[in-house]
């Protein structure tokens, strides 16, 4: 198979192909995805796609790694900020939720791999997702003493928060009927993680005498 014309290659940027691949893998999974369909999503030919990515496995790996690399960078920068622990924890949660809301296809890919547990995706996600959980867990354990709930299974709590965010992001039109209006993810996360979430602690009752 010869290389496509140069004009096709300049139009078929790797970024466009990766965006198309992410959408196709999210829709049908790795096994059912076809390079021809991904190329069609990108508005190019299959040979043009293969000019940039030689195999479906390579394309899948690049599409997933590209997204999680940006998330890892955002979380690392947030965690390392010179700010109180609770402020950094909230910012970390916000960055994660912003990521899954902006990348619902990534959420669908992860959820599909968790269910299927087969193909190259499971190994790729193991090397992409697990290090992020490690990063947040180390942060919470090292700097949350006296603020995080005592005896909390930290890693399980982090995964519960992360999974809920992914399921909501992937739910599409079912989101409001199932979760209701509004976004309570941060409030629920703080209730789960913190001994006394500052923004959620009920106000002290008014102890002034009744002057009537």
N, C-alpha and C positions, 0 to 999 in steps of 0.2 A: 504494500500500500504506500503510494507516494505521499509526500507532504502536500497539504493544501496550498493554494496560492497565498502569497505574502499578504494580500489585502484581507483575506479571511482571518489570518492570524492576528493582524493588528486590531480587527474588530472583536475577535473572540478573546477578550482579556481573561486571565486566570480568575480574577475576582468575580466576573459575571458567571463563569463556569462553576465556581465554588458556591455561589448563591443559588444557582439552579440545582446543583447537586444536593445541597442541604434541603431544599424544598422537596425534591423527589424522594430522597431517603426518608424524610419525615413522613411523607405520604404513603409510601408502599414498603419501606424497609429495604435493607441491603440486598437481600436475596432476590426480591422482585424488581428492583430498580434496573433499568436498562440504559446503557450509555446513549443509545439513540434518543430516548425520551429526555434525558438530561440535556443533550445537545439541543433538542427542539425547544426546551424551556429557555435555554440561553440564546436562542435565535441563530444557531450555527449548525454546521454539519458534524456528523460523527467523526470524520477524519480531522476536522479542526479541533475537536475536543481532544483527540488522541495526540495531537501535536503538543499539547500542554501536559496531559496526564495519560500515562501509558496504559494503566489498568484501572478497573473499577475499585479495586482495593486501595490503590494509591489515592484516588480521588476521594474516597470515603474518609481515609485517614486525614487527608489535608483539610477537608471540609470541617471535620470535628475538631481537629487540633487548632485550627485557625480561630474558632470561636472561644474555646476554653483558654487559649493563650491570652486573649484580651481580658477575660474574666479574672484570670490569675494575676495579671498585672494590676488590675483595678483593686482587687482585694488586698494585695500586698502593700500597695501605696496607702490604702485606707488604714490598715492595721498599724503601719509604722508611723502614722501621724503623731505629733507631740500634743496629745489631747487626753483627757480622762478616759478611763476604760469604757464607761457606759457610752460616751459620745462616739468612740471608735467602734464599739459593738453595733450601735445603731447605724452608723455610716456604712459599716460592712454589710449589714442586712439590707440597707437601702440599695447599695451597689448590686448586690446579688439579685434583688427583686427587679431592679431596673433591667438587668441583663436578661432574665427569663421573660420579662414582659416584651422586651425588644426582640427577642429571639425565640418565639414560640416553637419554631421548627426544631431548634436544638432541644428544647424540652421534650418534644415528641420523639425525637431520636433516642434520647436517654431512656425515656419510659418504655419505648419499644424494645430496646436492648435489655432492660431489666426483666421484661416479660419473656422475651425470646431466649436470651442467654446463649445464643449460638452465633456462629460466623465471626468475622474479624472484629466486629464492633465491640464485643464484650471485652476483648483484650485492650482495644484502644481506649475505651472508657475507663477501664481499670487504671490505666496510666494517666488519664486526664482528670478524672473525678476524685479518685482517692487522695492524690496529693493536695487538692484543695480542701478536702475535709480535714486532712492532717494539719494544714496550715491554720485553719480556723480553730481546731481543737487545741492546738498548742497555745494559741493566743488566749483562748478562754481559760484554760487551765492555769497558765502561767501568770496571768494578770487579773483574773476575776475572783481571786480569793477574798472571801468576805462579802462579795457582791453577788456572785452566782450561787444559786441554791445549793445548800449542803447536800452531799451524797447524790447529786444529780448525775445520771449517766450522760456525760457531756456529749460524747460522739453520737449516741442515739438521738439526743435532743437536736443536735445540729442537722442530722439526716432527716429527722421528722420535719423540721422547718423547711429544709431545702426541697424535700419531696413535695410538701404541700404547695410551695411556690411553683414548682414545675407542673403539677397537676392542674392548678388553677390557670397557669399560662397556656397550657395545652388544651384547655376545655372549650375554648372558642365560645360559641353561642350558648353552651350549657353553663357557663360561668355564673351568670346572675341567677338563673333558676336554682342552681345548687348551692352557691355560697351567699347569695343575696347581694343587694347593692352595697357599694362601699368596699374599702380594702382594709381589713383588720389584721393583716399579716404581721405587722410590726407589734401591735398590741398583744397579739397572741404569743409571739416569740418572746416578748419581754416577760409576760406572765409565766411562761415555761422556764425561762433561764434565770431570771433575777429574783433575789430574795424579796425586794420591795421596789418594783419598777417605779421610778420617780414620777412619771407622768400619769401613772394609773392608780397610785395609792389614794384611797378615798380621803377627802379632806377631814381634818379634825372637827368634831362637832362643836358648835358654838356653845361655850360654857358660861356665857354672860347670863346674869340673872334676868329673869323676865321683869321688865320695868313697868309693865302695865299696872 
